[in-house]
Amino acid sequence: GRSLNGVILLPAPPLKGMDSISSYLDAVWPHIVQKVNPIIPQHSQLIRPLVLVAQPDKPFVFTDKRSLNRKLTLALYAEEIDAAYVRVDDGEYEEIPLPLSGLASGDGDAARIYVEAVVEKVLQKKVAPDDDLFHAGLDSLLAMRIRSAIVAALKRSGKDITVSRSVVYHDPSLAHLVA
């Protein structure tokens, strides 16, 4: 099952073309980060790859009473939704900016700095290298975000390493994740 939340935005007027969609997301993303995410529970906060934009050729489905028919609308966007979750799972989401070389250099300090920064952003606090991340407030949704960030860094470095979906559960400390 999917445990990260997503949203489909319906701009008015409808946007035309990928450039306008990208510009629209660039324009609304700061509002989501500054106004939306702070007022919703941490486990429900939005990440950019799961913020989709309605397409003019796939209008939302409304009932006769003008309320959204969520089931039919989500069915219309099933392919886009699936693709967005695959991108997150494949590490195509940067929790924080990646080191330019990914983690290619084998530089332990770069890996440590990157993983510490990711964990600090996800948990919204610093933790010691040997602290159990779950005792520090990590949950399954946040663990997915950490895994995705690690996969993204390894991909950027050109390393073809399979990262278990449960890596954070098996190694729930900064020290273990860096190693």
Buried (B, 14 or more C-beta within 10 A) or exposed (E): EBEBBBEBBEBEEEBEEEEEBEEBBEEBEEEBEEEBBEEEEBEEBBBBBBBBBBBEEEEBBEEEEEEEBEEEBBEBBEEBBEEBBEBBBEBBBBBBEBBEBBBBEEEEEBBBEBBBBBBBBBBEEEBEEEBEBBEBEBEEBBBBBBBBBBBBBBBBBEEEEEBEEEBBBEBBBBEBBBE
